[in-house]
Amino acid sequence: MPGVGSASAAPLITCAGAICTNHGNTWGIGYGRHQCSNGLSYPSIAVVPPHGTAAVLPANCGPATPLY
């Protein structure tokens, strides 16, 4: 049984926009949103270290290329 003040071994990640924070003791993946300069927002991930913060990985914000 864990004692008072013991931390979970699993990651505990919260994201606000493009920044994710890990309150746990292991690396984890957070799911946030990347804001492009063109105003569009895309879902993205961040690899977050224990007790650290990380920005989500940039999305492909460029214009769509024609398929022909």
C-alpha positions as CSV (number, residue, x, y, z in Angstrom):
1,M,0.0,0.0,0.0
2,P,1.5,3.4,-1.0
3,G,2.4,5.7,1.9
4,V,1.4,9.3,2.3
5,G,3.1,11.5,-0.4
6,S,4.0,8.6,-2.7
7,A,3.7,9.3,-6.4
8,S,2.2,7.1,-9.0
9,A,4.5,5.3,-11.4
10,A,2.3,6.2,-14.3
11,P,2.5,9.5,-16.2
12,L,-0.2,12.1,-15.2
13,I,-0.4,14.5,-18.1
14,T,-2.5,17.5,-18.6
15,C,-2.5,19.7,-21.7
16,A,-3.6,23.3,-22.2
17,G,-3.4,24.3,-25.9
18,A,0.1,23.6,-27.1
19,I,1.7,22.9,-23.7
20,C,1.6,19.6,-21.8
21,T,2.7,19.1,-18.2
22,N,3.5,15.7,-16.7
23,H,2.9,15.4,-12.9
24,G,3.9,11.7,-12.8
25,N,7.2,9.8,-12.5
26,T,7.5,8.3,-16.0
27,W,7.7,9.7,-19.5
28,G,4.3,10.0,-21.3
29,I,2.4,11.3,-24.3
30,G,0.1,14.3,-24.0
31,Y,-2.5,15.3,-26.6
32,G,-2.8,19.0,-27.3
33,R,-3.5,21.3,-30.2
34,H,-0.9,23.1,-32.4
35,Q,-1.9,26.6,-33.6
36,C,-0.8,27.4,-37.1
37,S,0.1,30.9,-38.3
38,N,-2.8,30.7,-40.8
39,G,-5.3,30.5,-37.8
40,L,-6.0,26.8,-38.1
41,S,-5.6,24.5,-35.1
42,Y,-4.7,20.8,-35.4
43,P,-4.5,18.0,-32.8
44,S,-1.0,17.0,-32.0
45,I,1.1,15.1,-29.4
46,A,3.9,15.9,-27.0
47,V,6.4,13.6,-25.4
48,V,6.7,14.8,-21.9
49,P,9.4,13.9,-19.3
50,P,8.6,13.1,-15.7
51,H,7.7,16.2,-13.7
52,G,8.3,18.3,-16.8
53,T,6.6,20.3,-19.6
54,A,6.8,20.0,-23.4
55,A,5.2,21.7,-26.4
56,V,3.2,19.6,-28.9
57,L,4.9,18.7,-32.1
58,P,4.2,21.1,-34.9
59,A,1.5,20.1,-37.4
60,N,1.9,20.4,-41.2
61,C,0.5,23.9,-41.6
62,G,1.5,24.5,-45.2
63,P,-1.0,24.8,-48.0
64,A,-2.3,21.6,-49.4
65,T,-0.5,20.3,-52.5
66,P,-2.6,19.3,-55.5
67,L,-2.9,15.6,-56.2
68,Y,-2.6,16.0,-60.0
